[in-house]
Amino acid sequence: METGDELWTKVRQGLQDKLSKPTFETFIRPTSCSSFSNGELKLLAPNPFTSIRLREQLLPTIAEMATSISAVSYTHLTLPTNREV
């Protein structure tokens, strides 16, 4: 089984081809994986603005990419910011 960091690296690689460069560089690249267990991928956004944007506009795309890579359905992705951890 993959670690969260390994999965997130693969998801980011897939998203890099799917998203515009500004969107990827602003919202995906600085986001990291803080944990992964029981089908829940917990991502850590660098700031509240990024966390809101990821939740509101990119979460379905991230979940779809994670599911296609790992064959596990991700219905719950958590996005706290560095300040909330």
C-alpha positions as CSV (number, residue, x, y, z in Angstrom):
1,M,0.0,0.0,0.0
2,E,1.2,3.5,-0.8
3,T,2.0,6.1,1.7
4,G,0.1,9.4,1.5
5,D,3.2,11.2,0.3
6,E,3.6,8.7,-2.5
7,L,0.0,9.0,-3.5
8,W,0.0,12.8,-3.4
9,T,3.1,12.9,-5.6
10,K,1.4,10.8,-8.2
11,V,-1.8,12.9,-7.9
12,R,0.2,16.1,-8.3
13,Q,2.0,14.7,-11.4
14,G,-1.4,13.8,-13.0
15,L,-2.9,17.2,-12.1
16,Q,0.1,19.0,-13.6
17,D,-1.0,17.8,-17.0
18,K,-4.7,18.4,-16.4
19,L,-4.7,21.9,-14.9
20,S,-3.4,25.2,-16.2
21,K,0.1,26.1,-15.1
22,P,-1.0,29.1,-12.9
23,T,-3.6,27.0,-11.1
24,F,-1.2,24.1,-10.6
25,E,1.6,26.4,-9.3
26,T,-0.6,28.4,-7.1
27,F,-2.8,25.8,-5.5
28,I,-1.5,22.3,-6.1
29,R,2.3,22.5,-5.8
30,P,2.4,24.2,-2.4
31,T,-0.2,21.7,-0.9
32,S,1.1,18.7,0.9
33,C,-0.2,15.4,2.3
34,S,-0.4,15.3,6.1
35,S,-1.9,11.8,6.4
36,F,-3.5,9.0,4.6
37,S,-5.5,6.2,6.2
38,N,-8.7,4.2,5.7
39,G,-9.3,5.8,2.3
40,E,-9.0,9.4,3.6
41,L,-6.3,11.5,2.1
42,K,-5.7,14.5,4.3
43,L,-4.1,17.4,2.5
44,L,-2.4,20.4,4.0
45,A,-3.0,23.8,2.3
46,P,-0.4,26.5,2.9
47,N,-2.9,29.2,3.7
48,P,-6.7,29.8,4.1
49,F,-7.1,31.2,0.6
50,T,-5.6,28.0,-1.0
51,S,-7.7,25.8,1.2
52,I,-10.9,27.5,0.2
53,R,-10.1,27.4,-3.5
54,L,-9.2,23.7,-3.3
55,R,-12.4,22.9,-1.4
56,E,-14.7,24.9,-3.6
57,Q,-13.2,24.3,-7.1
58,L,-10.6,21.6,-7.2
59,L,-11.6,18.9,-4.7
60,P,-13.6,16.9,-7.2
61,T,-10.7,16.9,-9.7
62,I,-8.3,15.9,-6.9
63,A,-10.5,13.1,-5.8
64,E,-11.0,11.8,-9.3
65,M,-7.3,11.8,-9.9
66,A,-6.6,10.0,-6.6
67,T,-9.2,7.4,-7.3
68,S,-7.9,6.8,-10.8
69,I,-4.4,6.3,-9.5
70,S,-5.1,4.1,-6.5
71,A,-8.4,2.4,-7.4
72,V,-9.7,3.5,-4.0
73,S,-12.7,5.8,-4.0
74,Y,-11.9,9.0,-2.2
75,T,-15.1,10.5,-0.9
76,H,-13.4,12.4,1.9
77,L,-10.4,14.7,1.4
78,T,-9.6,16.9,4.3
79,L,-8.0,20.3,3.7
80,P,-6.9,22.2,6.9
81,T,-4.4,24.9,6.5
82,N,-1.0,25.1,8.2
83,R,-2.5,27.4,10.8
84,E,-5.2,24.9,11.7
85,V,-2.8,22.0,12.4
